Amino acid sequence: MTFNAEPRGRYFDDFEIGQEIVTPARTVTSTDIVNFACLTGDFNEVHTNFEYCKTTPFGEPIAHGPLIYGIMGGLAYASGVNDGTLIGLLGIDQWRMLGPVKHGDTIRMVQKVVEKKETSKPDRGVITFLRQCVKQDGSVVQEMKATLMYKRRPQL
């Protein structure tokens, strides 16, 4: 007997223009920042040197922008929206860093459907989201447009 479970993710057909999806939250730690520096080799002092950072507007080390982008991907995964229905990421546009993220900040992602396009293949479609990374105080610290391809709901 074969059992094919329905994916928990959303199909192209399930998205509507203007719809917002809010992910679970996650706290960024000093360990995250150090591990990212080690992984990438980016030991820029604004991320790793506490004494230097006392002379900056931030006062302490800040997370790397790409680290926060990566965490946003993890938050999208945690939301389940892509599970079993995402075909792939097609592009990121207008990526902006609007504010710092420091160790101890808790972030979540709010993504709003801004465009929905059918493709030449009937089994898939393209969704563009406005993605915002929001800190615990409500400030938006990163913003971008993300374009992803999703499966369409199977026809029975």
N, C-alpha and C positions, 0 to 999 in steps of 0.2 A: 504494500500500500504506500502510495506517495502522498505526502502532505506538503502543500505549498502555502505557506503563511502569507497573508497580505502584508506588504511592507507597511511600517508605521509612518514612513515619510509621506510627504504630500506630492501628488502628481501635478503635472503642468495644469491640468483641468481644475485643480482644487484652488489655485491662486486667483485672487481678484485684485484689480487695480485699487490701490489705497489701503489694502489689508496690511496690518502691522503684526509682526511676530516678535515677541519679547523673549529673550533667552533667560535661562537661569543665570545667577551671578557667580562671580569667582573673585577671590582676593589675590592680588598680585603680591608676591613675597620678594624679599631680598635674594632668596635662593633662586627664584625664577630669573632675576636680572643677572646674577652671577653665572648661572648655567647657560643663559643665552650668550653672554660675553664669551664664555669658554667654547661653546658650540661654533660661534661665528668668527671668533678672533677679534671681535670689536670691543676693545678695552678702552674706548674713548673715556676720558676722565669724567665727563658729565654723567656717565653711567656707573663708574666704579671707584672714584676717588672722593671720599667723604670730605676731606680737607679742602680740596679744590672746589667742590660743590658749595661750600659755605660762602664762596665768593661769587656765586651765580645767583640769578633771580630765584632759582628753585630751592636753594639752601641745603639740599641733600640730593643724592643720586636719583635719577629718573630712569624709567624703563625705556628700552630701545623701542622706537616706533614699530619696527617689524615684529618685535616680540608681542606687542599688543595686537597687531594684525593677526599673528598666529593664534593667540588666545581667542580672538574673535572667531576664528575657524573652529576651535574646540568648543566654544559656546554654541555655535550653530549646530555642531554635531550633538551636543548634549540636549538640544531642544528636540531632536528627533525629526526635524522637518525634512532632512535629506536622506533618511535611512531607507535604502532600497529603491529610491526613485531618482536620485541625482545621477546624471550622466557625466557632467564635468563642469569645471569653472572655465568660462570663456574669456573673462577679462576683468580687470579692476581699472576703473577710471576715476579721475578727480580725487585721488587719495590725499587727504589733508590731515596734518597733525595740528589740532586746535588747542591743546593744553597738555600739561605733563601728567604722567601716571607715576606715582611713587609707591614704594613698598608700603603695604597696608591699605592701599586703595582697593575698593571693591568695584568691579566693572560688570556690566552686562551689555548685550547688544540688542538694539532695536532695529529691525529691518522692515522697510516699507516697500511694497510692490509698486514700482513706478512705470513699468512697461511689461507687456506680455505679447510675444510674437510667435505665430505658428511658423514652422519650418517646412521645407520641401518634403521632408519625411514625415509621414502621418503618425509615427509612433513617438514623437518628441516635440518639445517646444522650448522657447527661450524666455526666461524671466530676468528682468533687471530690478535689482533692489537698491534703494538708498539705505546704506548701512551706517548706523551711528553707534559708536562705543560711548557709553554713558557711565560716569562715575556715581558713587553713592550720594554725592551732593546734587545730582541732576545735570552737571555740566557735561557737554559733549566734548570728548577729547580726541576722537578721530572720526572722520567721515569719508565715505567713498561710495561709488556706484559699483556694484558687483553684478556681473552678467553670468548666469548659470543656465545650463541645459538640463531639463528634466524629462523623464519618461511621461508619456500620456497614459491615462488609465486604459488598461487593456479592454478591448471590445469583446464582449461575450457572444 
